[in-house]
Amino acid sequence: KAGVTQTPRYLIKTRGQQVTLSCSPISGHRSVSWYQQTPGQGLQFLFEYFSETQRNKGNFPGRFSGRQFSNSRSEMNVSTLELGDSALYLCASSPGGGSGNTIYFGEGSWLTVV
Amino acid sequence: KQEVTQIPAALSVPEGENLVLNCSFTDSAIYNLQWFRQDPGKGLTSLLLIQSSQREQTSGRLNASLDKSSGRSTLYIAASQPGDSATYLCAVSNSGNTPLVFGKGTRLSVIA
């Protein structure tokens, strides 16, 4: 059974650009969550999608957005990149939604903004 | 607002030692608590999930306990090995449909 797949694994962008990250959850999982991890702030929740609907949203500016497709794959987009957006972006999936089940993380997408 | 604290931030032990990692949370009305492991540059791997009604969970050399009333959890690692070197993160959820709140982790080094 394939795990959570995130693409791309590494990318470098320039300030002001935008970026789209992709996440394919484990087959059969309908919930996808996104987290930002930085050395200073640790893991911070961005948003969660369940059956194509955003169910929870963290405290991030509107430059951060996401969506989920009918096959449960999810994308997140960051517009007008800032240096502070440099981070590891982690996607996680779970079977029935929410945190009542074990949650499975992908390897992450390393974003560097220069 | 739920806050999760992990102490110490880093820990170095000799191989074979038994050790305890600590996690505390401010709101005791949790739904569940999970312990994760993260290797450098990698994603997180779930180690143990404890529901609010449970007191402990065990998997191999790992044992996690939960004391909701005091807002504490511990992860006990028996007979540590160099392969246990990683960052261990604790995360809590306040309901079945709310996101996990993570601590900043304890970076463990097991020296051969």
Interface residues (C-beta under 8 A of the other chain):
Chain A: V4 Q6 S33 Y35 G42 L43 F45 E48 R55 N56 G58 L90 A92 G97 G98 S99 G100 N101 T102 I103 Y104 F105 G106 E107 G108 W110
Chain B: Y31 N32 Q34 F36 G41 K42 G43 L44 T45 S46 L49 L89 A91 S93 S95 G96 N97 T98 P99 L100 V101 F102 G103 K104 G105
